[in-house]
Amino acid sequence: MLRGRRRCRGAVLLLLLASVLAPLVLYGGSPVSVAVLPDSTVASAAFDREDAPNLVWPQIAASEVSLAKDLTIERLGEHKNRVLSATDHLQAVEAASRSRASGKPDASVLREEPGSRNADEEDAPVVEGNDRARLGQGGVIREVVGSEGSAGRFAEAGDSEEAVVQNGKEVGIKLPRSIDAEHKDGSDGAGENIISGMRATENLTSSENRDATMSREQQTRVNYRSASHSTTSPDATIRIIKDQLTRAKTYLGFFASRGNHGFSRELRARMRDIQRALGDATSDQQLPQNVHSKIRAMEQTLVKVRKIHDSCSGAVNRLHAVLHSTEQQLESNKRQSNYLAQVAAKSLPKGLHCLTLRLTNEYYLTNSKDKEFPYAEKLEDPKLYHYALFSDNVSAAAVVVNSTLVHAKKPENHVFHIVTDRLNYAAMKMWFLANPLGKSAIQVQNIEEFTWLNSSYSPVLKQLESRFMIDYYFRNGHARPDENPKFRNPKYLSILNHLRFYLPEIFPKLSKVLFLDDDTVVQRDLTALWLVDLKGKVNGAVETCRETFHRFDKYLNFSNPLIAKNFDPHACGWAYGMNMFDLSEWRKQNITKVYHTWQKLNENRLLWKLGTLPAGLVTFWNRTFPLDRSWHQLGLGYNPNVNEKDIRRAAVIHYNGNLKPWLEIGLPKYRKYWSAHVDFDQVFLRECNINP
């Protein structure tokens, strides 16, 4: 009976021993061979300890044994999870070791320098690169847990070490001593290992938390040391400072929305310190000696800020909100900028307004006998070279005429016809009376004198005088919010823009006319243009199909069946601004009637928006001869990247766009081509304070 009880007690002890030893096996201790121990030996090892009264096995009830077993199994599961986590960590260390062996840095592994570990870290695990260590989740992980002198230590001094040679250097991993050694007095150490294992189980969680805390505290120092010692770049420290400033600005934006004023003040103070240290330095040698202490202080502040900062998802949500708000503000600013650019482009500068008034006053003070231009007989001579210019800008028209004559081989063969409105007629005429053109002929006409140009003859004039058009331009209620403001420019109400479609009526005795816009500058002799064979076409112009927005579909409404049926959406557009018109062919093909037909069809602006280029595209469809691109260079009024070589070789450069050279918003790099043909010493310009 007594022997039966002993056997039962021995079986219970074996079961408990196996349950407790399982965690030790997972943590790398050499398992005790329980099968070779007799029952009495196991029992003796348990009762011979100082705390034997706590292990009175005969008094343990079956329910308590079952409860102890369940708790041990639960503890075993917790240890297993920690072991799996440690396995993943060591696999990452091993991968980093291979990266270092191949010469590639791995930012995920932080190596400490000798002497950087403090006294509290002396017993922490030391793991360095080891290519031979390949540990899976089912492998054995040996780890030193606890501190010196604690009851839960797995190993004592004299632990064995395994060493391997990697890249010519000795790299070691400290391992705990095997726990299967027997006591010198002949007693087995299993019982002590059982108790030590149980205590180590209780201390494992706190040890891991302490190690994690220490690693976070050391991360800043290790990051800084690795950044400052692993690179030889002359501006490595400067880049660290700029990175810190970027992160600090990001956190400040977050704190502003959360009211963390204390951290905001501290962060701003650190930013000021580090910005003063940075100054205008471009290399590390120019930085002050105390810059490293400021960098460390900033990094410590950033670590504190990061700890109180909420999750990444919250930051992402705020960034999305900021991005959305910024995009809305940007769109609003774009609309406002576009509107202001249109206003600035079409407004008359004070100096030019003064010039017009000053010239007008001078004209009416001049004797009537001195108001006529010489060489009037050349105005209708078809053998000469005639230019048509429709403008209300005195200085712009003067530049066109002056630049043409400067480069003309025979200036006396060139004749200029300028048409303006009645407000600027006196000023325009007075300018050329005060600045004669030598032997060249010039004519200035008032559009009001064209009695044939009325609403009964011209559909476009009838449309421009309609109540709908006036309301559209001068009452904002009729405008759509998404409509481009350039289409609401009142210049389209001026018939001057449409006079180019009435050239045969204006010059009934001429066979060819070169049309020039007032925002062009001539850079070479244009005589050769009159020798170009247009091959029966009416209009000679430079095509602009190299850029997609100059094709037909960008100007005409191809959703309208009338446009889709008659035109090709991918056809090349061409440039207005320098056009050779064959007026003989114009009359023969009755182009003016074609223009009137399309204008009547577009009464409600359903075929194209307002402007002369779309009307010209439909009017001169299949009637335009492409000129060489060197004759006409576009883009100086909107494109800051026009090729300088293309500008120099062009016969005519065109400031098409809003950035006119006589405006302050004009592109400075292109203004010199225009200013070269303005005589700023002229008395009227000086009186109106018009300077280069």
QUIUR-V412479 format. One record per pair of residues at least 24 apart in sequence whose ideal C-beta (glycine too) atoms are under 8 Angstrom apart, sorted by the first residue. I is the first residue (numbers start at 1). J is the second residue. D is the distance in whole Angstrom. If there is no record, write none. Layout:
BEGIN
{{I,J,D} {I,J,D}}
END
This chain:
BEGIN
{{5,58,7} {6,39,7} {6,40,8} {6,43,8} {7,39,7} {9,39,8} {9,43,7} {9,57,5} {9,58,7} {10,39,3} {10,40,8} {10,42,6} {10,43,6} {11,39,8} {12,57,7} {12,60,7} {12,65,6} {13,39,8} {13,42,5} {13,43,6} {13,46,6} {13,57,7} {14,39,8} {14,42,7} {15,65,8} {15,69,7} {16,65,8} {16,68,7} {16,69,7} {16,72,7} {17,42,7} {17,190,7} {17,194,7} {19,69,6} {19,72,4} {19,73,7} {19,76,7} {20,72,6} {20,194,5} {20,197,6} {20,198,6} {21,190,8} {21,193,8} {21,194,7} {21,197,7} {22,76,5} {23,75,7} {23,76,6} {23,79,4} {23,197,6} {23,201,6} {24,154,8} {24,179,6} {24,193,7} {24,197,5} {25,140,8} {26,79,6} {26,80,6} {26,83,5} {26,140,7} {26,141,8} {27,79,7} {27,83,7} {27,141,7} {27,142,7} {27,143,6} {27,145,8} {27,154,7} {27,200,8} {28,140,5} {28,141,6} {28,142,3} {28,143,7} {28,175,7} {28,176,6} {29,154,6} {29,176,7} {29,178,7} {29,179,4} {29,180,8} {29,193,7} {29,197,8} {30,178,4} {30,179,6} {30,180,4} {31,180,7} {32,179,8} {32,180,6} {32,188,8} {32,190,5} {32,193,7} {33,180,8} {34,190,8} {37,188,7} {37,190,8} {41,188,7} {42,190,7} {45,187,7} {45,188,5} {45,190,6} {45,191,4} {46,191,5} {48,187,7} {48,191,8} {49,191,6} {49,192,8} {49,195,8} {75,201,6} {79,201,6} {79,204,7} {82,204,6} {82,208,7} {83,137,8} {83,141,6} {84,137,5} {86,141,5} {86,143,7} {87,135,6} {87,136,7} {87,137,5} {87,139,7} {87,141,6} {90,127,7} {90,133,7} {90,135,6} {90,141,7} {91,135,7} {93,127,6} {93,129,7} {94,129,8} {94,130,7} {94,131,7} {94,133,6} {94,134,7} {94,135,8} {96,129,7} {97,128,7} {97,129,3} {97,130,6} {97,131,6} {97,166,7} {97,171,8} {98,129,8} {98,131,6} {100,129,6} {101,129,7} {101,131,7} {101,166,6} {101,167,6} {105,230,7} {107,226,8} {110,218,8} {110,219,7} {110,222,4} {110,223,7} {110,226,7} {111,222,8} {111,226,8} {112,218,7} {112,222,6} {113,225,6} {116,218,8} {116,221,7} {116,222,8} {116,225,8} {120,147,8} {120,214,7} {121,214,6} {122,148,8} {123,147,5} {123,148,6} {124,211,6} {124,214,7} {125,174,7} {125,211,8} {126,172,8} {126,173,8} {126,174,5} {127,173,6} {128,171,5} {128,172,7} {128,173,7} {129,166,6} {129,171,6} {130,164,6} {130,166,7} {130,171,6} {130,173,6} {131,164,7} {131,166,6} {132,164,5} {133,173,7} {142,175,4} {142,176,5} {143,176,7} {144,174,6} {144,176,6} {145,200,5} {145,203,7} {145,204,6} {145,207,5} {146,200,7} {146,203,6} {146,207,6} {150,203,7} {151,196,7} {151,199,5} {152,196,6} {152,199,4} {152,200,4} {152,202,7} {152,203,4} {153,196,7} {153,200,8} {154,179,7} {154,196,7} {154,197,8} {154,200,6} {155,179,8} {216,303,8} {219,303,8} {220,296,7} {220,299,5} {220,300,6} {220,303,5} {221,296,8} {223,299,7} {224,295,7} {224,296,6} {224,299,6} {228,292,8} {234,283,5} {234,284,6} {234,285,7} {235,282,7} {235,283,5} {235,284,6} {236,284,6} {237,284,5} {237,287,6} {237,291,7} {237,292,8} {237,295,7} {238,278,7} {238,281,6} {238,282,7} {238,283,7} {238,284,6} {238,287,7} {240,295,6} {241,274,6} {241,277,7} {241,278,5} {241,291,8} {241,295,7} {242,278,8} {244,274,6} {244,295,7} {244,298,5} {244,299,7} {244,302,7} {245,271,6} {245,274,7} {245,275,7} {247,302,6} {248,298,7} {248,301,8} {248,302,7} {251,302,7} {251,305,5} {251,306,8} {251,309,7} {253,322,8} {254,309,7} {254,315,7} {254,318,7} {257,318,6} {260,308,7} {263,304,7} {263,305,6} {263,308,7} {266,301,6} {267,301,6} {267,305,6} {270,294,8} {270,297,6} {270,298,5} {270,301,5} {271,298,8} {273,297,7} {273,298,8} {274,298,5} {338,484,8} {338,485,6} {339,485,5} {341,658,5} {341,665,7} {342,485,5} {342,486,6} {342,489,6} {342,658,7} {344,658,7} {344,663,7} {344,664,8} {344,665,5} {345,658,4} {345,659,7} {345,660,7} {345,663,7} {345,665,7} {346,489,6} {346,490,7} {346,491,6} {349,662,7} {349,663,7} {349,664,7} {351,688,5} {351,689,6} {351,690,4} {352,393,7} {352,394,7} {352,395,6} {352,662,7} {352,688,8} {352,690,7} {354,687,8} {354,688,4} {354,689,8} {355,394,6} {355,395,7} {355,427,7} {355,684,6} {355,685,7} {355,688,5} {355,690,7} {356,394,6} {356,423,8} {356,424,6} {356,427,4} {357,427,8} {358,684,5} {358,687,6} {358,688,6} {359,394,7} {359,426,7} {359,427,4} {359,428,8} {359,430,4} {359,431,6} {359,434,8} {359,684,6} {360,426,4} {360,427,5} {360,430,7} {362,430,5} {362,434,7} {362,684,8} {363,426,4} {363,427,7} {363,429,6} {363,430,4} {363,433,8} {364,426,7} {366,430,7} {366,433,7} {370,433,7} {371,429,7} {371,433,7} {373,432,7} {373,433,7} {373,441,7} {373,442,6} {373,443,7} {373,444,8} {374,436,8} {374,441,7} {375,439,7} {375,440,7} {375,441,4} {376,441,7} {376,443,8} {378,415,5} {378,441,4} {379,415,6} {379,417,7} {379,441,6} {379,443,5} {380,509,5} {380,510,7} {381,415,7} {382,509,7} {382,510,6} {382,511,5} {382,512,8} {384,413,5} {384,414,7} {384,415,5} {384,441,8} {385,413,6} {385,414,5} {385,415,7} {385,514,7} {385,526,7} {385,527,6} {385,530,6} {386,415,5} {386,416,8} {386,417,6} {386,507,7} {386,510,6} {386,512,7} {386,513,5} {386,514,7} {387,414,7} {387,415,7} {387,416,5} {387,417,7} {387,513,7} {387,514,5} {387,515,8} {387,516,6} {388,417,5} {388,419,8} {388,500,8} {388,503,6} {388,506,7} {388,507,7} {388,513,5} {388,514,7} {388,515,5} {388,516,7} {389,416,7} {389,417,7} {389,418,5} {389,419,7} {389,515,8} {389,516,5} {389,517,8} {389,518,6} {390,418,8} {390,419,5} {390,420,7} {390,496,5} {390,497,8} {390,499,5} {390,500,7} {390,518,8} {391,418,7} {391,420,6} {391,428,8} {391,496,7} {391,518,4} {392,420,5} {392,421,5} {392,423,7} {392,424,5} {392,494,8} {392,496,7} {393,424,8} {393,518,6} {393,662,7} {394,424,7} {394,427,5} {394,428,6} {394,431,5} {395,662,6} {395,678,7} {395,690,8} {396,518,4} {396,519,6} {396,660,8} {396,662,6} {397,428,7} {397,431,8} {397,518,5} {398,431,6} {398,432,8} {398,435,7} {398,677,8} {398,678,7} {399,521,6} {399,674,6} {399,677,5} {399,678,6} {400,516,6} {400,518,6} {400,520,6} {400,521,7} {400,522,7} {401,432,8} {401,437,7} {401,442,7} {402,677,5} {402,678,8} {403,521,5} {403,522,4} {403,523,7} {403,677,5} {404,516,8} {404,522,4} {404,526,7} {405,437,6} {405,438,7} {405,440,6} {406,522,8} {406,677,7} {407,522,6} {407,523,6} {407,524,5} {407,525,5} {407,526,8} {408,525,6} {408,526,7} {408,527,7} {409,525,5} {409,527,6} {410,527,7} {411,437,8} {411,438,6} {411,439,6} {411,440,5} {412,438,7} {412,439,4} {412,440,6} {413,527,8} {414,440,5} {415,440,7} {415,441,5} {415,442,7} {415,443,8} {416,440,7} {416,441,7} {416,442,5} {416,443,7} {417,442,8} {417,443,5} {417,445,7} {417,506,8} {417,507,7} {417,513,8} {418,442,7} {418,443,7} {418,444,5} {418,445,7} {419,444,8} {419,445,5} {419,446,8} {419,447,6} {419,496,7} {419,499,6} {419,506,7} {420,444,7} {420,445,8} {420,446,7} {420,447,7} {420,496,7} {421,446,7} {421,447,6} {421,448,8} {421,494,7} {421,496,6} {422,446,5} {422,447,7} {422,448,5} {431,684,8} {434,684,7} {435,679,8} {435,682,7} {447,495,6} {447,496,7} {447,499,7} {450,505,8} {450,506,7} {452,505,6} {453,495,7} {453,502,7} {453,505,8} {458,495,8} {458,498,8} {458,502,8} {458,596,7} {459,596,5} {459,599,4} {459,600,5} {459,603,8} {460,495,8} {460,498,5} {460,501,8} {460,599,5} {460,615,8} {461,495,6} {461,498,8} {463,599,7} {463,603,6} {464,492,8} {464,493,5} {464,495,7} {469,493,7} {487,609,5} {487,610,6} {487,611,8} {492,610,4} {492,611,7} {497,611,8} {497,612,5} {498,612,6} {498,615,8} {500,576,7} {500,579,8} {500,612,7} {500,616,8} {501,591,8} {501,592,6} {501,595,5} {501,612,8} {501,615,7} {501,616,8} {501,619,7} {502,592,7} {503,581,6} {503,583,6} {503,586,7} {504,583,5} {504,586,5} {504,587,5} {504,592,7} {505,592,7} {507,583,7} {510,583,6} {511,582,7} {511,583,6} {511,584,5} {512,580,7} {512,581,7} {512,582,6} {512,583,6} {512,584,8} {513,580,8} {513,581,5} {513,583,6} {514,578,7} {514,579,7} {514,580,5} {514,581,8} {515,576,8} {515,578,7} {515,579,5} {515,580,8} {515,581,6} {516,577,7} {516,578,6} {516,652,7} {517,576,7} {517,577,4} {517,578,7} {517,654,7} {517,656,8} {519,577,8} {519,637,7} {519,654,7} {519,655,4} {519,656,7} {519,660,6} {519,661,8} {520,577,6} {520,578,6} {520,652,5} {520,653,7} {520,654,5} {520,655,7} {521,652,7} {521,653,5} {521,655,8} {521,673,5} {521,674,6} {521,677,7} {522,651,7} {522,652,6} {523,648,8} {523,650,6} {523,651,6} {523,652,7} {523,653,6} {523,673,8} {524,651,5} {526,651,6} {526,652,8} {529,580,5} {529,627,8} {529,631,7} {530,580,8} {532,580,7} {532,625,8} {532,627,7} {534,580,7} {534,582,5} {534,585,7} {534,625,4} {535,625,6} {536,585,7} {537,582,7} {537,585,7} {537,623,5} {537,624,6} {537,625,4} {538,581,7} {538,582,6} {538,585,5} {538,586,5} {538,589,6} {538,591,6} {538,620,6} {538,623,5} {538,624,7} {539,574,8} {539,579,6} {539,580,8} {539,581,6} {539,582,8} {539,616,8} {539,620,4} {539,623,6} {539,624,4} {539,625,7} {540,579,7} {540,580,4} {540,581,8} {540,582,8} {540,624,7} {540,625,5} {540,627,5} {541,574,4} {541,575,6} {541,576,7} {541,578,8} {541,579,5} {541,580,8} {541,624,6} {541,625,8} {541,626,7} {541,627,6} {541,632,8} {542,574,6} {542,575,5} {542,578,7} {542,626,7} {542,627,5} {542,628,7} {542,629,6} {542,631,6} {542,632,4} {542,634,8} {543,572,4} {543,573,7} {543,574,5} {543,575,8} {543,626,5} {543,629,8} {544,572,7} {544,573,5} {544,574,6} {544,575,5} {544,634,7} {545,571,8} {545,572,3} {545,573,6} {552,617,6} {555,608,6} {555,613,6} {555,614,4} {555,617,6} {556,607,7} {556,608,5} {556,614,6} {556,617,7} {556,618,7} {557,606,6} {557,607,6} {557,608,6} {560,606,6} {560,607,6} {562,601,7} {562,607,7} {563,607,6} {566,618,8} {566,621,7} {567,617,8} {567,618,7} {567,621,6} {571,621,8} {572,626,8} {573,613,8} {573,617,6} {574,617,8} {574,624,6} {574,626,7} {575,632,6} {575,634,6} {575,654,7} {575,656,8} {576,612,6} {576,613,5} {576,616,6} {577,632,7} {577,634,7} {577,652,8} {577,654,5} {577,656,6} {578,631,7} {578,632,5} {578,651,8} {578,652,5} {578,654,7} {580,627,7} {589,623,7} {591,619,6} {591,620,7} {591,623,7} {594,619,5} {595,619,4} {636,661,8} {636,667,7} {636,670,5} {636,673,8} {637,661,8} {637,666,8} {637,667,8} {640,667,6} {640,669,7} {642,670,8} {647,673,7}}
END
